C-alpha cells in the first residue's frame, strides 16, 4: 500500500512514531485512492492530493483531488478507518472510538447548553457524547474549518434522534447542510455531513 503514497505522504508517514498510526494513515490513503479510482476511472498511482485550507490557504486542509467533482473525507479511530465520497457537494466524515474520556469536562468544551442538558438525562452518557462529537466534527470537516471553529456554536439533534443541525451561530455557520449517523460497529460513533439541500442517499460498505 505504501507504494501508492506520493513524496509528501511518505514524509508524513515517516513522522508517525506509533506503528498503529502509520497503519491507519497508509490504510486511509490506500482506501481513498481505491475508492476514487472506482468513482472517477483515474489511475490511483497517478493521483496527487492537495491539502490547501479553503479559508486561509495553509497546507492543513483536508485532502482533495484537484480537477475532480468527487469530494471525499477520511477519518480513523481505534481500529476503524472510514472514507466518505460525494459528487458535486462537500463532505465530511468522522469516526470516534468510545472511550473513558472525562465526558463532563469535554461536554463544556464541545456541547451547546441544550445538548449538555440532553446528555445529562441519558443513561449511556459515553455513547451520547461520542455521537454528538462525531456529528459536529464531520460537519466542521465538510466546511473545512476542522477544530478551528467552536463546536459549542453548533446545536445538533439529540443522540437518539435523526441527525440534523438544529441551530448554528458564529462566523463558521453554513446552510444548507445534511447530517447522517453511520454504523461503524459496537463501541464506535460515526457521522457524515454534506453541504447540500438535497436528501442524502447513503450506501455503507464494510471492508
C-alpha positions in Angstrom: 0.0 0.0 0.0 2.9 2.4 0.7 3.8 2.2 -3.0 0.8 4.4 -3.8 1.9 7.3 -1.5 3.5 10.4 -3.0 6.6 12.0 -1.6 4.8 14.3 0.8 2.7 11.5 2.1 5.7 9.3 2.6 7.3 12.1 4.6 4.2 12.4 6.8 4.1 8.6 7.2 7.6 8.5 8.5 6.8 11.2 11.0 4.3 9.0 12.8 6.0 7.3 15.8 3.5 4.6 16.6 3.0 1.7 14.2 -0.8 1.8 14.6 -0.7 5.5 13.5 1.3 4.6 10.4 -1.0 1.8 9.6 -4.1 3.9 9.9 -2.6 6.7 7.7 -1.5 4.4 4.9 -4.8 2.4 5.0 -6.8 5.7 4.7 -4.8 6.9 1.7 -5.0 3.5 0.1 -8.8 3.4 0.6 -9.1 6.9 -0.8 -7.2 6.1 -3.9 -9.0 2.8 -4.4 -12.5 4.4 -3.9 -11.7 7.4 -6.1 -10.3 5.3 -8.8 -13.6 3.4 -9.0 -15.6 6.6 -8.9 -13.6 8.6 -11.4 -11.8 6.0 -13.6 -8.5 7.6 -12.8 -5.3 5.6 -12.1 -4.7 5.5 -8.4 -1.0 5.5 -8.9 -1.1 9.0 -10.6 -3.4 10.6 -8.0 -2.0 13.6 -6.2 -3.9 15.2 -3.4 -3.9 18.8 -2.3 -4.4 19.9 1.3 -4.9 23.7 0.9 -7.2 25.2 3.5 -10.2 26.9 1.8 -10.2 29.6 4.5 -6.5 30.6 4.9 -4.7 28.8 2.0 -2.5 27.0 4.5 -1.5 23.4 3.9 -3.5 21.9 6.7 -6.8 21.4 4.9 -8.5 18.0 4.2 -7.1 16.1 1.2 -8.7 16.9 -2.1 -8.3 15.5 -5.7 -7.8 18.5 -8.0 -10.0 18.7 -11.1 -12.5 16.1 -9.8 -16.2 16.7 -9.0 -15.9 13.9 -6.4 -15.2 15.1 -2.9 -14.0 12.8 -0.1 -13.3 12.8 3.6 -11.2 10.4 5.7 -11.3 9.6 9.4 -9.8 7.0 11.7 -10.1 6.0 15.3 -9.2 2.8 17.1 -9.2 0.1 14.5 -11.7 1.8 12.2 -10.8 3.8 9.1 -13.8 5.5 7.3 -14.0 7.2 4.0 -17.0 9.1 2.5 -17.4 10.1 -1.1 -19.9 12.6 -2.7 -20.2 14.1 -6.1 -21.0 17.8 -6.5 -21.0 18.7 -2.8 -18.5 19.0 0.1 -18.5 16.1 2.5 -17.0 15.5 6.0 -16.9 12.2 7.9 -15.8 11.4 11.4 -15.5 8.2 13.4 -14.8 8.1 17.2 -14.0 5.2 19.4 -16.0 5.4 22.6 -13.5 5.6 25.5 -13.3 6.8 29.1 -12.7 10.4 28.4 -13.7 13.0 31.0 -17.1 13.5 29.4 -18.3 16.1 31.9 -15.3 18.3 31.3 -15.3 17.8 27.5 -19.0 18.5 27.3 -18.3 22.0 28.4 -15.9 22.5 25.5 -17.9 20.6 22.8 -21.6 20.8 23.5 -24.1 23.7 23.4 -26.2 24.2 26.5 -29.3 22.3 25.2 -27.0 19.4 24.3 -25.5 19.3 27.7 -28.9 19.1 29.3 -30.0 16.3 27.0 -26.7 14.4 27.7 -27.3 14.8 31.5 -30.6 12.9 31.1 -29.1 10.0 29.2 -28.2 6.7 30.9 -25.4 6.0 28.5 -23.6 9.3 28.5 -20.4 7.9 26.8 -22.4 6.8 23.8 -24.4 10.0 23.7 -21.3 12.3 23.9 -19.4 10.5 21.1 -22.4 10.7 18.8 -22.6 14.4 19.4 -18.8 14.7 18.8 -18.8 12.7 15.6 -21.7 14.7 14.1 -20.0 18.0 14.9 -16.6 17.0 13.7 -18.0 15.6 10.4 -19.7 19.0 9.9 -16.6 21.0 10.5 -14.6 18.7 8.2 -17.2 19.3 5.5 -16.8 23.1 5.8 -13.1 22.9 6.0 -12.9 24.6 9.5 -11.8 21.5 11.4 -11.3 22.2 15.1 -10.6 25.8 14.4 -14.3 26.7 14.8 -16.0 26.3 18.2 -18.2 23.2 18.5 -20.3 24.9 21.1 -21.7 27.2 18.4 -23.3 24.2 16.8 -26.5 22.7 18.2 -27.4 19.3 16.7 -30.3 17.0 17.4 -30.3 14.6 20.4 -28.2 11.4 20.1 -31.2 9.1 19.7 -33.0 11.4 17.2 -32.3 11.6 13.4 -29.1 13.6 12.9 -29.7 17.2 11.9 -28.4 20.7 12.6 -30.9 22.5 14.9 -29.0 25.8 15.1 -25.6 27.2 14.3 -24.3 30.6 15.4 -20.9 32.2 14.6 -18.9 33.0 11.6 -18.3 29.4 10.5 -22.0 28.7 10.1 -23.2 27.3 6.8 -26.6 26.3 5.3 -27.9 24.1 3.9 -26.3 21.0 5.4 -27.4 17.4 5.8 -26.2 15.1 8.6 -26.4 11.3 8.9 -25.3 8.9 11.5 -23.3 5.9 10.2 -22.9 2.4 11.6 -19.2 1.7 12.4 -20.0 -1.2 14.8 -20.2 -1.6 18.5 -18.2 0.8 20.6 -17.9 3.5 17.9 -19.8 6.5 16.7 -19.6 7.9 13.2 -21.4 10.5 11.1 -21.3 12.1 7.7 -22.1 15.7 6.8 -22.8 17.0 3.3 -23.2 20.7 2.3 -26.4 20.3 0.3 -30.1 20.8 0.5 -30.8 17.5 -1.3 -31.9 14.4 0.6 -29.0 12.1 1.4 -28.9 8.6 -0.1 -26.1 6.8 1.8 -24.7 3.4 0.9 -22.4 1.9 3.5 -19.8 -0.7 2.6 -17.7 -2.6 5.2 -14.3 -3.9 4.2 
